Amino acid sequence: FNDANPFKPVNLLSANPADSIQVGQYHLINDPTLIYKGVMEMLYNLRNVLFHGQIIPNKDTNTVYEPAYKILRMIVHGL
């Protein structure tokens, strides 16, 4: 089951700075497609917890949701 699990978590952080994509202070694996899929998954999960009422919008949660909104807006508008 573990080998066939489609929801197996993947670590996007790279242990090899020489073969990585640097994003801010983080070194991500050198796989843009997998990074894109990870970002989409995070945005979708943020949407779900907000939409289903598991999180209440406030000043603290906006520190996460504001950048997520900006990322989604860039994707939608192709910027």
TIVO-226856 format. One record per residue: residue number from 1; x, y, z of N, C-alpha, C in turn; residue in three letters. Coordinates in Angstrom, 2 decimals, m for minus. Atoms other than C-alpha are relative to their C-alpha. Layout:
// TIVO-226856
<pt><pavo>NUM</pavo><n_xx>X</n_xx><n_yy>Y</n_yy><n_zz>Z</n_zz><ca_xx>X</ca_xx><ca_yy>Y</ca_yy><ca_zz>Z</ca_zz><c_xx>X</c_xx><c_yy>Y</c_yy><c_zz>Z</c_zz><domi>Ala</domi></pt>
...
This chain:
// TIVO-226856
<pt><pavo>1</pavo><n_xx>0.82</n_xx><n_yy>m1.20</n_yy><n_zz>0.00</n_zz><ca_xx>0.00</ca_xx><ca_yy>0.00</ca_yy><ca_zz>0.00</ca_zz><c_xx>0.86</c_xx><c_yy>1.25</c_yy><c_zz>0.00</c_zz><domi>Phe</domi></pt>
<pt><pavo>2</pavo><n_xx>m0.85</n_xx><n_yy>m1.19</n_yy><n_zz>m0.06</n_zz><ca_xx>2.79</ca_xx><ca_yy>2.47</ca_yy><ca_zz>0.85</ca_zz><c_xx>0.62</c_xx><c_yy>0.34</c_yy><c_zz>m1.36</c_zz><domi>Asn</domi></pt>
<pt><pavo>3</pavo><n_xx>m0.58</n_xx><n_yy>m0.26</n_yy><n_zz>1.31</n_zz><ca_xx>4.35</ca_xx><ca_yy>2.05</ca_yy><ca_zz>m2.61</ca_zz><c_xx>m1.02</c_xx><c_yy>0.51</c_yy><c_zz>m1.00</c_zz><domi>Asp</domi></pt>
<pt><pavo>4</pavo><n_xx>1.04</n_xx><n_yy>m0.40</n_yy><n_zz>0.94</n_zz><ca_xx>1.03</ca_xx><ca_yy>2.58</ca_yy><ca_zz>m4.38</ca_zz><c_xx>m0.76</c_xx><c_yy>1.24</c_yy><c_zz>0.45</c_zz><domi>Ala</domi></pt>
<pt><pavo>5</pavo><n_xx>0.74</n_xx><n_yy>m1.14</n_yy><n_zz>m0.55</n_zz><ca_xx>m0.18</ca_xx><ca_yy>5.46</ca_yy><ca_zz>m2.20</ca_zz><c_xx>0.24</c_xx><c_yy>1.26</c_yy><c_zz>m0.85</c_zz><domi>Asn</domi></pt>
<pt><pavo>6</pavo><n_xx>m0.19</n_xx><n_yy>m1.21</n_yy><n_zz>0.82</n_zz><ca_xx>m0.80</ca_xx><ca_yy>8.44</ca_yy><ca_zz>m4.55</ca_zz><c_xx>0.18</c_xx><c_yy>1.26</c_yy><c_zz>0.84</c_zz><domi>Pro</domi></pt>
<pt><pavo>7</pavo><n_xx>m0.09</n_xx><n_yy>m1.17</n_yy><n_zz>m0.87</n_zz><ca_xx>m0.83</ca_xx><ca_yy>10.81</ca_yy><ca_zz>m1.57</ca_zz><c_xx>1.25</c_xx><c_yy>m0.03</c_yy><c_zz>0.86</c_zz><domi>Phe</domi></pt>
<pt><pavo>8</pavo><n_xx>m1.26</n_xx><n_yy>0.11</n_yy><n_zz>m0.72</n_zz><ca_xx>2.68</ca_xx><ca_yy>9.95</ca_yy><ca_zz>m0.46</ca_zz><c_xx>0.67</c_xx><c_yy>1.38</c_yy><c_zz>0.03</c_zz><domi>Lys</domi></pt>
<pt><pavo>9</pavo><n_xx>m0.62</n_xx><n_yy>m1.33</n_yy><n_zz>m0.06</n_zz><ca_xx>4.30</ca_xx><ca_yy>13.17</ca_yy><ca_zz>0.80</ca_zz><c_xx>1.40</c_xx><c_yy>0.00</c_yy><c_zz>m0.64</c_zz><domi>Pro</domi></pt>
<pt><pavo>10</pavo><n_xx>m1.30</n_xx><n_yy>m0.17</n_yy><n_zz>0.63</n_zz><ca_xx>7.31</ca_xx><ca_yy>14.45</ca_yy><ca_zz>m1.12</ca_zz><c_xx>0.64</c_xx><c_yy>1.24</c_yy><c_zz>0.60</c_zz><domi>Val</domi></pt>
<pt><pavo>11</pavo><n_xx>m0.73</n_xx><n_yy>m1.11</n_yy><n_zz>m0.56</n_zz><ca_xx>9.92</ca_xx><ca_yy>16.69</ca_yy><ca_zz>0.45</ca_zz><c_xx>0.54</c_xx><c_yy>0.86</c_yy><c_zz>m1.14</c_zz><domi>Asn</domi></pt>
<pt><pavo>12</pavo><n_xx>m0.44</n_xx><n_yy>m0.89</n_yy><n_zz>1.07</n_zz><ca_xx>10.48</ca_xx><ca_yy>19.69</ca_yy><ca_zz>m1.83</ca_zz><c_xx>1.29</c_xx><c_yy>0.73</c_yy><c_zz>0.36</c_zz><domi>Leu</domi></pt>
<pt><pavo>13</pavo><n_xx>m1.26</n_xx><n_yy>m0.63</n_yy><n_zz>m0.41</n_zz><ca_xx>13.49</ca_xx><ca_yy>20.91</ca_yy><ca_zz>0.16</ca_zz><c_xx>1.17</c_xx><c_yy>m0.86</c_yy><c_zz>m0.46</c_zz><domi>Leu</domi></pt>
<pt><pavo>14</pavo><n_xx>m1.17</n_xx><n_yy>0.71</n_yy><n_zz>0.51</n_zz><ca_xx>16.86</ca_xx><ca_yy>20.01</ca_yy><ca_zz>m1.30</ca_zz><c_xx>1.12</c_xx><c_yy>0.01</c_yy><c_zz>1.03</c_zz><domi>Ser</domi></pt>
<pt><pavo>15</pavo><n_xx>m1.18</n_xx><n_yy>0.09</n_yy><n_zz>m0.87</n_zz><ca_xx>19.86</ca_xx><ca_yy>18.82</ca_yy><ca_zz>0.69</ca_zz><c_xx>1.25</c_xx><c_yy>0.37</c_yy><c_zz>m0.78</c_zz><domi>Ala</domi></pt>
<pt><pavo>16</pavo><n_xx>m1.14</n_xx><n_yy>m0.30</n_yy><n_zz>0.86</n_zz><ca_xx>22.12</ca_xx><ca_yy>19.69</ca_yy><ca_zz>m2.26</ca_zz><c_xx>m0.16</c_xx><c_yy>1.40</c_yy><c_zz>m0.59</c_zz><domi>Asn</domi></pt>
<pt><pavo>17</pavo><n_xx>0.14</n_xx><n_yy>m1.36</n_yy><n_zz>0.52</n_zz><ca_xx>22.38</ca_xx><ca_yy>23.48</ca_yy><ca_zz>m2.74</ca_zz><c_xx>0.56</c_xx><c_yy>0.19</c_yy><c_zz>m1.41</c_zz><domi>Pro</domi></pt>
<pt><pavo>18</pavo><n_xx>m0.58</n_xx><n_yy>m0.13</n_yy><n_zz>1.34</n_zz><ca_xx>24.47</ca_xx><ca_yy>22.98</ca_yy><ca_zz>m5.89</ca_zz><c_xx>m0.98</c_xx><c_yy>m0.39</c_yy><c_zz>m1.10</c_zz><domi>Ala</domi></pt>
<pt><pavo>19</pavo><n_xx>0.99</n_xx><n_yy>0.45</n_yy><n_zz>0.98</n_zz><ca_xx>21.58</ca_xx><ca_yy>21.23</ca_yy><ca_zz>m7.67</ca_zz><c_xx>m1.39</c_xx><c_yy>0.28</c_yy><c_zz>0.56</c_zz><domi>Asp</domi></pt>
<pt><pavo>20</pavo><n_xx>1.29</n_xx><n_yy>m0.37</n_yy><n_zz>m0.57</n_zz><ca_xx>18.59</ca_xx><ca_yy>23.15</ca_yy><ca_zz>m6.39</ca_zz><c_xx>m0.48</c_xx><c_yy>1.32</c_yy><c_zz>m0.60</c_zz><domi>Ser</domi></pt>
<pt><pavo>21</pavo><n_xx>0.58</n_xx><n_yy>m1.29</n_yy><n_zz>0.38</n_zz><ca_xx>16.31</ca_xx><ca_yy>26.09</ca_yy><ca_zz>m7.07</ca_zz><c_xx>m0.14</c_xx><c_yy>0.80</c_yy><c_zz>1.28</c_zz><domi>Ile</domi></pt>
<pt><pavo>22</pavo><n_xx>0.06</n_xx><n_yy>m0.81</n_yy><n_zz>m1.21</n_zz><ca_xx>16.77</ca_xx><ca_yy>28.84</ca_yy><ca_zz>m4.52</ca_zz><c_xx>m1.21</c_xx><c_yy>0.92</c_yy><c_zz>m0.05</c_zz><domi>Gln</domi></pt>
<pt><pavo>23</pavo><n_xx>1.18</n_xx><n_yy>m0.85</n_yy><n_zz>m0.16</n_zz><ca_xx>13.57</ca_xx><ca_yy>30.52</ca_yy><ca_zz>m3.37</ca_zz><c_xx>0.13</c_xx><c_yy>0.66</c_yy><c_zz>1.36</c_zz><domi>Val</domi></pt>
<pt><pavo>24</pavo><n_xx>m0.27</n_xx><n_yy>m0.68</n_yy><n_zz>m1.26</n_zz><ca_xx>14.33</ca_xx><ca_yy>33.13</ca_yy><ca_zz>m0.76</ca_zz><c_xx>1.16</c_xx><c_yy>m0.67</c_yy><c_zz>0.69</c_zz><domi>Gly</domi></pt>
<pt><pavo>25</pavo><n_xx>m1.06</n_xx><n_yy>0.67</n_yy><n_zz>m0.75</n_zz><ca_xx>16.34</ca_xx><ca_yy>31.39</ca_yy><ca_zz>1.91</ca_zz><c_xx>m0.04</c_xx><c_yy>m1.52</c_yy><c_zz>m0.14</c_zz><domi>Gln</domi></pt>
<pt><pavo>26</pavo><n_xx>0.18</n_xx><n_yy>1.44</n_yy><n_zz>0.12</n_zz><ca_xx>15.20</ca_xx><ca_yy>27.91</ca_yy><ca_zz>0.87</ca_zz><c_xx>0.60</c_xx><c_yy>m0.52</c_yy><c_zz>m1.31</c_zz><domi>Tyr</domi></pt>
<pt><pavo>27</pavo><n_xx>m0.47</n_xx><n_yy>0.71</n_yy><n_zz>1.18</n_zz><ca_xx>16.77</ca_xx><ca_yy>25.46</ca_yy><ca_zz>m1.58</ca_zz><c_xx>m1.00</c_xx><c_yy>m1.12</c_yy><c_zz>m0.28</c_zz><domi>His</domi></pt>
<pt><pavo>28</pavo><n_xx>1.00</n_xx><n_yy>0.99</n_yy><n_zz>0.38</n_zz><ca_xx>14.09</ca_xx><ca_yy>23.46</ca_yy><ca_zz>m3.38</ca_zz><c_xx>0.61</c_xx><c_yy>m0.97</c_yy><c_zz>m1.01</c_zz><domi>Leu</domi></pt>
<pt><pavo>29</pavo><n_xx>m0.48</n_xx><n_yy>1.00</n_yy><n_zz>0.95</n_zz><ca_xx>14.59</ca_xx><ca_yy>20.31</ca_yy><ca_zz>m5.43</ca_zz><c_xx>m0.05</c_xx><c_yy>0.59</c_yy><c_zz>m1.41</c_zz><domi>Ile</domi></pt>
<pt><pavo>30</pavo><n_xx>m0.09</n_xx><n_yy>m0.52</n_yy><n_zz>1.37</n_zz><ca_xx>15.49</ca_xx><ca_yy>20.96</ca_yy><ca_zz>m9.06</ca_zz><c_xx>m1.01</c_xx><c_yy>m0.71</c_yy><c_zz>m0.89</c_zz><domi>Asn</domi></pt>
<pt><pavo>31</pavo><n_xx>1.09</n_xx><n_yy>0.61</n_yy><n_zz>0.76</n_zz><ca_xx>12.11</ca_xx><ca_yy>19.85</ca_yy><ca_zz>m10.43</ca_zz><c_xx>m1.17</c_xx><c_yy>0.98</c_yy><c_zz>m0.02</c_zz><domi>Asp</domi></pt>
<pt><pavo>32</pavo><n_xx>1.05</n_xx><n_yy>m1.02</n_yy><n_zz>0.03</n_zz><ca_xx>9.88</ca_xx><ca_yy>22.79</ca_yy><ca_zz>m11.43</ca_zz><c_xx>m1.42</c_xx><c_yy>m0.57</c_yy><c_zz>m0.06</c_zz><domi>Pro</domi></pt>
<pt><pavo>33</pavo><n_xx>1.33</n_xx><n_yy>0.60</n_yy><n_zz>0.10</n_zz><ca_xx>6.95</ca_xx><ca_yy>20.50</ca_yy><ca_zz>m12.27</ca_zz><c_xx>m0.47</c_xx><c_yy>m0.47</c_yy><c_zz>1.37</c_zz><domi>Thr</domi></pt>
<pt><pavo>34</pavo><n_xx>0.37</n_xx><n_yy>0.49</n_yy><n_zz>m1.33</n_zz><ca_xx>6.97</ca_xx><ca_yy>18.89</ca_yy><ca_zz>m8.83</ca_zz><c_xx>m0.23</c_xx><c_yy>1.17</c_yy><c_zz>0.96</c_zz><domi>Leu</domi></pt>
<pt><pavo>35</pavo><n_xx>0.21</n_xx><n_yy>m1.19</n_yy><n_zz>m0.84</n_zz><ca_xx>7.34</ca_xx><ca_yy>22.30</ca_yy><ca_zz>m7.15</ca_zz><c_xx>m1.35</c_xx><c_yy>0.62</c_yy><c_zz>m0.32</c_zz><domi>Ile</domi></pt>
<pt><pavo>36</pavo><n_xx>1.30</n_xx><n_yy>m0.55</n_yy><n_zz>0.41</n_zz><ca_xx>4.36</ca_xx><ca_yy>23.58</ca_yy><ca_zz>m9.16</ca_zz><c_xx>m1.15</c_xx><c_yy>m0.82</c_yy><c_zz>0.58</c_zz><domi>Tyr</domi></pt>
<pt><pavo>37</pavo><n_xx>1.05</n_xx><n_yy>0.86</n_yy><n_zz>m0.56</n_zz><ca_xx>2.28</ca_xx><ca_yy>20.59</ca_yy><ca_zz>m8.11</ca_zz><c_xx>m0.13</c_xx><c_yy>0.20</c_yy><c_zz>1.51</c_zz><domi>Lys</domi></pt>
<pt><pavo>38</pavo><n_xx>0.03</n_xx><n_yy>m0.24</n_yy><n_zz>m1.44</n_zz><ca_xx>3.25</ca_xx><ca_yy>21.19</ca_yy><ca_zz>m4.48</ca_zz><c_xx>m0.66</c_xx><c_yy>1.31</c_yy><c_zz>0.36</c_zz><domi>Gly</domi></pt>
<pt><pavo>39</pavo><n_xx>0.62</n_xx><n_yy>m1.30</n_yy><n_zz>m0.24</n_zz><ca_xx>2.27</ca_xx><ca_yy>24.85</ca_yy><ca_zz>m4.66</ca_zz><c_xx>m1.52</c_xx><c_yy>m0.09</c_yy><c_zz>m0.24</c_zz><domi>Val</domi></pt>
<pt><pavo>40</pavo><n_xx>1.43</n_xx><n_yy>0.15</n_yy><n_zz>0.29</n_zz><ca_xx>m1.08</ca_xx><ca_yy>23.93</ca_yy><ca_zz>m6.24</ca_zz><c_xx>m0.70</c_xx><c_yy>m0.76</c_yy><c_zz>1.13</c_zz><domi>Met</domi></pt>
<pt><pavo>41</pavo><n_xx>0.57</n_xx><n_yy>0.78</n_yy><n_zz>m1.10</n_zz><ca_xx>m1.70</ca_xx><ca_yy>21.36</ca_yy><ca_zz>m3.51</ca_zz><c_xx>m0.16</c_xx><c_yy>0.86</c_yy><c_zz>1.26</c_zz><domi>Glu</domi></pt>
<pt><pavo>42</pavo><n_xx>0.10</n_xx><n_yy>m0.87</n_yy><n_zz>m1.18</n_zz><ca_xx>m0.94</ca_xx><ca_yy>23.91</ca_yy><ca_zz>m0.78</ca_zz><c_xx>m1.11</c_xx><c_yy>1.03</c_yy><c_zz>m0.16</c_zz><domi>Met</domi></pt>
<pt><pavo>43</pavo><n_xx>1.07</n_xx><n_yy>m0.98</n_yy><n_zz>0.23</n_zz><ca_xx>m3.22</ca_xx><ca_yy>26.52</ca_yy><ca_zz>m2.35</ca_zz><c_xx>m1.37</c_xx><c_yy>m0.65</c_yy><c_zz>0.13</c_zz><domi>Leu</domi></pt>
<pt><pavo>44</pavo><n_xx>1.27</n_xx><n_yy>0.72</n_yy><n_zz>m0.09</n_zz><ca_xx>m6.00</ca_xx><ca_yy>23.96</ca_yy><ca_zz>m2.66</ca_zz><c_xx>m0.34</c_xx><c_yy>m0.34</c_yy><c_zz>1.45</c_zz><domi>Tyr</domi></pt>
<pt><pavo>45</pavo><n_xx>0.24</n_xx><n_yy>0.32</n_yy><n_zz>m1.41</n_zz><ca_xx>m5.59</ca_xx><ca_yy>22.87</ca_yy><ca_zz>0.97</ca_zz><c_xx>m0.36</c_xx><c_yy>1.25</c_yy><c_zz>0.80</c_zz><domi>Asn</domi></pt>
<pt><pavo>46</pavo><n_xx>0.35</n_xx><n_yy>m1.25</n_yy><n_zz>m0.66</n_zz><ca_xx>m5.64</ca_xx><ca_yy>26.50</ca_yy><ca_zz>2.13</ca_zz><c_xx>m1.45</c_xx><c_yy>0.39</c_yy><c_zz>m0.31</c_zz><domi>Leu</domi></pt>
<pt><pavo>47</pavo><n_xx>1.38</n_xx><n_yy>m0.30</n_yy><n_zz>0.41</n_zz><ca_xx>m8.85</ca_xx><ca_yy>27.03</ca_yy><ca_zz>0.17</ca_zz><c_xx>m0.99</c_xx><c_yy>m0.88</c_yy><c_zz>0.76</c_zz><domi>Arg</domi></pt>
<pt><pavo>48</pavo><n_xx>0.92</n_xx><n_yy>0.93</n_yy><n_zz>m0.66</n_zz><ca_xx>m10.43</ca_xx><ca_yy>23.93</ca_yy><ca_zz>1.70</ca_zz><c_xx>m0.23</c_xx><c_yy>0.34</c_yy><c_zz>1.48</c_zz><domi>Asn</domi></pt>
<pt><pavo>49</pavo><n_xx>0.19</n_xx><n_yy>m0.27</n_yy><n_zz>m1.42</n_zz><ca_xx>m9.77</ca_xx><ca_yy>24.80</ca_yy><ca_zz>5.34</ca_zz><c_xx>m0.73</c_xx><c_yy>1.31</c_yy><c_zz>0.23</c_zz><domi>Val</domi></pt>
<pt><pavo>50</pavo><n_xx>0.74</n_xx><n_yy>m1.26</n_yy><n_zz>m0.11</n_zz><ca_xx>m11.07</ca_xx><ca_yy>28.32</ca_yy><ca_zz>4.77</ca_zz><c_xx>m1.47</c_xx><c_yy>m0.20</c_yy><c_zz>m0.38</c_zz><domi>Leu</domi></pt>
<pt><pavo>51</pavo><n_xx>1.35</n_xx><n_yy>0.19</n_yy><n_zz>0.51</n_zz><ca_xx>m14.12</ca_xx><ca_yy>27.28</ca_yy><ca_zz>2.75</ca_zz><c_xx>m0.86</c_xx><c_yy>m0.85</c_yy><c_zz>0.94</c_zz><domi>Phe</domi></pt>
<pt><pavo>52</pavo><n_xx>0.75</n_xx><n_yy>0.91</n_yy><n_zz>m0.86</n_zz><ca_xx>m15.14</ca_xx><ca_yy>24.51</ca_yy><ca_zz>5.14</ca_zz><c_xx>m0.02</c_xx><c_yy>0.44</c_yy><c_zz>1.46</c_zz><domi>His</domi></pt>
<pt><pavo>53</pavo><n_xx>0.12</n_xx><n_yy>m0.59</n_yy><n_zz>m1.33</n_zz><ca_xx>m14.80</ca_xx><ca_yy>26.73</ca_yy><ca_zz>8.20</ca_zz><c_xx>0.95</c_xx><c_yy>m0.55</c_yy><c_zz>1.04</c_zz><domi>Gly</domi></pt>
<pt><pavo>54</pavo><n_xx>m0.95</n_xx><n_yy>0.53</n_yy><n_zz>m0.96</n_zz><ca_xx>m11.86</ca_xx><ca_yy>24.97</ca_yy><ca_zz>9.79</ca_zz><c_xx>0.95</c_xx><c_yy>1.08</c_yy><c_zz>0.51</c_zz><domi>Gln</domi></pt>
<pt><pavo>55</pavo><n_xx>m0.84</n_xx><n_yy>m1.12</n_yy><n_zz>m0.40</n_zz><ca_xx>m10.05</ca_xx><ca_yy>28.29</ca_yy><ca_zz>10.01</ca_zz><c_xx>m0.81</c_xx><c_yy>1.28</c_yy><c_zz>m0.16</c_zz><domi>Ile</domi></pt>
<pt><pavo>56</pavo><n_xx>0.74</n_xx><n_yy>m1.26</n_yy><n_zz>0.02</n_zz><ca_xx>m11.43</ca_xx><ca_yy>31.73</ca_yy><ca_zz>10.75</ca_zz><c_xx>0.94</c_xx><c_yy>1.10</c_yy><c_zz>m0.50</c_zz><domi>Ile</domi></pt>
<pt><pavo>57</pavo><n_xx>m0.86</n_xx><n_yy>m1.09</n_yy><n_zz>0.49</n_zz><ca_xx>m10.04</ca_xx><ca_yy>34.66</ca_yy><ca_zz>8.74</ca_zz><c_xx>0.21</c_xx><c_yy>1.06</c_yy><c_zz>1.08</c_zz><domi>Pro</domi></pt>
<pt><pavo>58</pavo><n_xx>m0.35</n_xx><n_yy>m1.06</n_yy><n_zz>m0.93</n_zz><ca_xx>m8.23</ca_xx><ca_yy>37.10</ca_yy><ca_zz>11.01</ca_zz><c_xx>1.39</c_xx><c_yy>0.53</c_yy><c_zz>m0.37</c_zz><domi>Asn</domi></pt>
<pt><pavo>59</pavo><n_xx>m1.30</n_xx><n_yy>m0.63</n_yy><n_zz>0.28</n_zz><ca_xx>m5.03</ca_xx><ca_yy>39.11</ca_yy><ca_zz>11.17</ca_zz><c_xx>1.11</c_xx><c_yy>m1.05</c_yy><c_zz>m0.13</c_zz><domi>Lys</domi></pt>
<pt><pavo>60</pavo><n_xx>m1.05</n_xx><n_yy>1.03</n_yy><n_zz>0.03</n_zz><ca_xx>m2.87</ca_xx><ca_yy>36.04</ca_yy><ca_zz>11.88</ca_zz><c_xx>m0.08</c_xx><c_yy>m0.88</c_yy><c_zz>m1.25</c_zz><domi>Asp</domi></pt>
<pt><pavo>61</pavo><n_xx>0.13</n_xx><n_yy>0.86</n_yy><n_zz>1.18</n_zz><ca_xx>m4.29</ca_xx><ca_yy>33.86</ca_yy><ca_zz>9.11</ca_zz><c_xx>0.24</c_xx><c_yy>0.77</c_yy><c_zz>m1.29</c_zz><domi>Thr</domi></pt>
<pt><pavo>62</pavo><n_xx>m0.26</n_xx><n_yy>m0.80</n_yy><n_zz>1.20</n_zz><ca_xx>m4.02</ca_xx><ca_yy>36.72</ca_yy><ca_zz>6.63</ca_zz><c_xx>1.48</c_xx><c_yy>0.05</c_yy><c_zz>m0.35</c_zz><domi>Asn</domi></pt>
<pt><pavo>63</pavo><n_xx>m1.43</n_xx><n_yy>0.03</n_yy><n_zz>0.31</n_zz><ca_xx>m0.23</ca_xx><ca_yy>36.49</ca_yy><ca_zz>6.93</ca_zz><c_xx>0.32</c_xx><c_yy>m1.18</c_yy><c_zz>m0.93</c_zz><domi>Thr</domi></pt>
<pt><pavo>64</pavo><n_xx>m0.16</n_xx><n_yy>1.13</n_yy><n_zz>0.92</n_zz><ca_xx>m0.60</ca_xx><ca_yy>33.17</ca_yy><ca_zz>5.06</ca_zz><c_xx>m0.86</c_xx><c_yy>0.18</c_yy><c_zz>m1.24</c_zz><domi>Val</domi></pt>
<pt><pavo>65</pavo><n_xx>0.94</n_xx><n_yy>m0.09</n_yy><n_zz>1.12</n_zz><ca_xx>m3.63</ca_xx><ca_yy>33.88</ca_yy><ca_zz>2.90</ca_zz><c_xx>0.30</c_xx><c_yy>1.13</c_yy><c_zz>m0.97</c_zz><domi>Tyr</domi></pt>
<pt><pavo>66</pavo><n_xx>m0.31</n_xx><n_yy>m1.10</n_yy><n_zz>0.92</n_zz><ca_xx>m2.43</ca_xx><ca_yy>37.20</ca_yy><ca_zz>1.47</ca_zz><c_xx>1.05</c_xx><c_yy>m0.42</c_yy><c_zz>m1.03</c_zz><domi>Glu</domi></pt>
<pt><pavo>67</pavo><n_xx>m0.95</n_xx><n_yy>0.47</n_yy><n_zz>1.02</n_zz><ca_xx>0.71</ca_xx><ca_yy>35.72</ca_yy><ca_zz>m0.17</ca_zz><c_xx>m0.59</c_xx><c_yy>m1.11</c_yy><c_zz>m0.89</c_zz><domi>Pro</domi></pt>
<pt><pavo>68</pavo><n_xx>0.62</n_xx><n_yy>1.07</n_yy><n_zz>0.79</n_zz><ca_xx>m1.32</ca_xx><ca_yy>32.66</ca_yy><ca_zz>m1.27</ca_zz><c_xx>m0.90</c_xx><c_yy>0.60</c_yy><c_zz>m1.08</c_zz><domi>Ala</domi></pt>
<pt><pavo>69</pavo><n_xx>0.85</n_xx><n_yy>m0.69</n_yy><n_zz>0.97</n_zz><ca_xx>m3.82</ca_xx><ca_yy>34.98</ca_yy><ca_zz>m2.95</ca_zz><c_xx>0.84</c_xx><c_yy>0.59</c_yy><c_zz>m1.13</c_zz><domi>Tyr</domi></pt>
<pt><pavo>70</pavo><n_xx>m0.85</n_xx><n_yy>m0.62</n_yy><n_zz>1.01</n_zz><ca_xx>m1.02</ca_xx><ca_yy>36.82</ca_yy><ca_zz>m4.74</ca_zz><c_xx>0.60</c_xx><c_yy>m1.04</c_yy><c_zz>m0.94</c_zz><domi>Lys</domi></pt>
<pt><pavo>71</pavo><n_xx>m0.52</n_xx><n_yy>1.08</n_yy><n_zz>0.84</n_zz><ca_xx>0.49</ca_xx><ca_yy>33.55</ca_yy><ca_zz>m5.99</ca_zz><c_xx>m1.09</c_xx><c_yy>m0.49</c_yy><c_zz>m0.94</c_zz><domi>Ile</domi></pt>
<pt><pavo>72</pavo><n_xx>1.10</n_xx><n_yy>0.48</n_yy><n_zz>0.83</n_zz><ca_xx>m2.89</ca_xx><ca_yy>32.33</ca_yy><ca_zz>m7.23</ca_zz><c_xx>m0.37</c_xx><c_yy>1.02</c_yy><c_zz>m1.07</c_zz><domi>Leu</domi></pt>
<pt><pavo>73</pavo><n_xx>0.32</n_xx><n_yy>m1.05</n_yy><n_zz>0.97</n_zz><ca_xx>m3.56</ca_xx><ca_yy>35.67</ca_yy><ca_zz>m8.91</ca_zz><c_xx>1.01</c_xx><c_yy>0.03</c_yy><c_zz>m1.14</c_zz><domi>Arg</domi></pt>
<pt><pavo>74</pavo><n_xx>m1.01</n_xx><n_yy>0.04</n_yy><n_zz>1.05</n_zz><ca_xx>m0.25</ca_xx><ca_yy>35.48</ca_yy><ca_zz>m10.79</ca_zz><c_xx>m0.22</c_xx><c_yy>m1.19</c_yy><c_zz>m0.94</c_zz><domi>Met</domi></pt>
<pt><pavo>75</pavo><n_xx>0.24</n_xx><n_yy>1.20</n_yy><n_zz>0.81</n_zz><ca_xx>m1.10</ca_xx><ca_yy>31.96</ca_yy><ca_zz>m11.96</ca_zz><c_xx>m1.21</c_xx><c_yy>0.21</c_yy><c_zz>m0.92</c_zz><domi>Ile</domi></pt>
<pt><pavo>76</pavo><n_xx>1.24</n_xx><n_yy>m0.19</n_yy><n_zz>0.77</n_zz><ca_xx>m4.61</ca_xx><ca_yy>32.91</ca_yy><ca_zz>m13.10</ca_zz><c_xx>0.20</c_xx><c_yy>1.03</c_yy><c_zz>m1.11</c_zz><domi>Val</domi></pt>
<pt><pavo>77</pavo><n_xx>m0.19</n_xx><n_yy>m1.07</n_yy><n_zz>0.98</n_zz><ca_xx>m3.53</ca_xx><ca_yy>36.09</ca_yy><ca_zz>m14.88</ca_zz><c_xx>1.24</c_xx><c_yy>m0.21</c_yy><c_zz>m0.88</c_zz><domi>His</domi></pt>
<pt><pavo>78</pavo><n_xx>m1.15</n_xx><n_yy>0.30</n_yy><n_zz>0.82</n_zz><ca_xx>m0.37</ca_xx><ca_yy>34.53</ca_yy><ca_zz>m16.32</ca_zz><c_xx>1.12</c_xx><c_yy>1.01</c_yy><c_zz>0.13</c_zz><domi>Gly</domi></pt>
<pt><pavo>79</pavo><n_xx>m1.06</n_xx><n_yy>m0.99</n_yy><n_zz>m0.22</n_zz><ca_xx>2.00</ca_xx><ca_yy>37.07</ca_yy><ca_zz>m14.77</ca_zz><c_xx>1.28</c_xx><c_yy>m0.66</c_yy><c_zz>0.46</c_zz><domi>Leu</domi></pt>
